[in-house]
């Protein structure tokens, strides 16, 4: 299983960088097709906010994108995941929100986290960060 960070979904919806957009779309489509993609409620929330505010997408477009993303495995937070995020934040010196992403990925049994925002190649526990734009 592979966790998809918010930035990848944002790039898939951002026409300002066609190369990154295409690469993001390729990764997300593959994860959907192979049924190995995982996201969290946090990712859905971050995407919706960014799509509405920064990308200027209209609500009907954002709603369609959210419905499509819901076909991935969606991790819903629970109290143990919040506690684990606090532990990971301390252990790896991450922001709480980045640690919450790792906590969600860990709870879903993910091996990889696709993200441009974290240290590519670095392992955070059992999860390795892959920058899909550097591949």
C-alpha positions as CSV (number, residue, x, y, z in Angstrom):
1,X,0.0,0.0,0.0
2,X,1.2,3.5,-0.8
3,X,0.0,6.7,0.9
4,X,-0.6,9.7,-1.3
5,X,0.2,13.1,0.3
6,X,-1.9,16.2,-0.4
7,X,0.7,17.9,-2.6
8,X,0.5,15.2,-5.2
9,X,-3.3,15.6,-5.5
10,X,-2.9,19.4,-5.7
11,X,-0.4,19.1,-8.5
12,X,-2.8,16.7,-10.3
13,X,-5.3,19.6,-10.3
14,X,-2.9,22.5,-11.0
15,X,-2.4,23.3,-14.7
16,X,0.4,25.8,-14.0
17,X,3.1,23.1,-14.2
18,X,2.0,20.6,-16.9
19,X,4.9,18.2,-16.2
20,X,4.2,17.9,-12.5
21,X,0.5,17.7,-13.3
22,X,1.0,14.8,-15.7
23,X,3.4,12.9,-13.3
24,X,0.9,13.4,-10.4
25,X,-2.0,12.1,-12.5
26,X,0.1,9.1,-13.6
27,X,0.9,8.1,-10.0
28,X,-2.7,8.6,-8.7
29,X,-4.2,6.7,-11.7
30,X,-1.8,3.8,-11.1
31,X,-2.6,3.7,-7.4
32,X,-6.3,3.7,-8.2
33,X,-6.0,1.0,-10.9
34,X,-3.9,-1.2,-8.8
35,X,-6.0,-0.5,-5.7
36,X,-2.8,0.3,-3.6
37,X,-3.5,4.0,-3.0
38,X,-4.3,5.3,0.5
39,X,-5.2,8.7,1.6
40,X,-6.6,10.1,4.9
41,X,-9.5,12.4,5.9
42,X,-6.8,15.0,6.5
43,X,-5.6,14.7,2.9
44,X,-9.2,15.2,1.7
45,X,-9.6,18.3,3.9
46,X,-6.3,19.8,2.9
47,X,-7.0,19.2,-0.8
48,X,-10.5,20.7,-0.6
49,X,-9.2,23.8,1.1
50,X,-6.3,24.3,-1.4
51,X,-8.5,23.6,-4.4
52,X,-11.1,26.1,-3.3
53,X,-8.7,28.9,-2.1
54,X,-5.5,28.6,-4.0
55,X,-6.5,26.8,-7.2
56,X,-9.8,28.7,-7.4
57,X,-11.8,25.7,-8.3
58,X,-15.5,25.9,-8.1
59,X,-17.3,23.8,-5.5
60,X,-18.9,21.4,-8.0
61,X,-15.5,20.6,-9.4
62,X,-14.0,20.0,-5.9
63,X,-16.9,17.8,-5.0
64,X,-16.3,15.6,-8.1
65,X,-12.6,15.4,-7.3
66,X,-13.4,14.4,-3.7
67,X,-15.8,11.7,-4.8
68,X,-13.1,10.3,-7.2
69,X,-10.5,10.4,-4.4
70,X,-12.9,8.5,-2.1
71,X,-12.4,5.4,-4.4
72,X,-8.9,5.1,-2.8
73,X,-8.6,3.5,0.6
74,X,-9.5,6.3,3.1
75,X,-8.0,6.2,6.6
76,X,-10.3,7.8,9.2
77,X,-8.5,9.1,12.3
78,X,-9.1,7.7,15.7
79,X,-7.7,8.5,19.2
80,X,-4.8,6.0,19.0
81,X,-3.7,7.5,15.6
82,X,-3.7,11.0,17.2
83,X,-1.5,9.7,20.1
84,X,0.8,8.0,17.5
85,X,1.1,11.3,15.6
86,X,2.3,13.0,18.8
87,X,4.9,10.2,19.3
88,X,6.1,10.4,15.7
89,X,6.2,14.2,15.9
90,X,8.6,13.9,18.8
91,X,10.6,11.0,17.5
92,X,11.3,12.5,14.1
93,X,11.0,16.2,14.8
94,X,8.1,16.6,12.5
95,X,5.2,19.0,12.6
96,X,2.1,17.4,14.2
97,X,0.3,17.5,10.8
98,X,3.1,15.7,9.0
99,X,3.3,13.2,11.8
100,X,-0.5,12.7,11.4
101,X,0.1,11.8,7.8
102,X,2.7,9.2,8.8
103,X,0.4,7.9,11.6
104,X,-2.4,7.4,9.0
105,X,0.0,5.7,6.6
106,X,1.3,3.4,9.3
107,X,-2.2,2.5,10.4
108,X,-3.1,1.4,6.8
109,X,0.1,-0.7,6.5
110,X,1.7,1.5,3.9
111,X,5.3,1.0,2.9
112,X,5.7,4.2,0.9
113,X,4.5,7.8,1.2
114,X,4.4,9.8,-2.1
115,X,5.3,13.4,-1.2
116,X,7.3,16.2,-2.5
117,X,7.3,18.0,0.9
118,X,9.4,15.5,2.9
119,X,12.9,14.1,2.7
120,X,12.9,11.8,-0.3
121,X,14.4,8.4,0.4
122,X,14.2,8.9,4.2
123,X,12.5,6.2,6.3
124,X,10.2,7.3,9.1
125,X,9.8,4.0,10.9
126,X,8.7,1.5,8.3
127,X,7.5,4.1,5.8
128,X,9.8,5.4,3.1
129,X,9.3,8.8,1.5
130,X,9.3,8.8,-2.3
131,X,9.3,12.1,-4.3
132,X,7.4,11.1,-7.4
133,X,8.8,14.1,-9.3
134,X,12.4,13.0,-8.7
135,X,11.9,9.5,-10.1
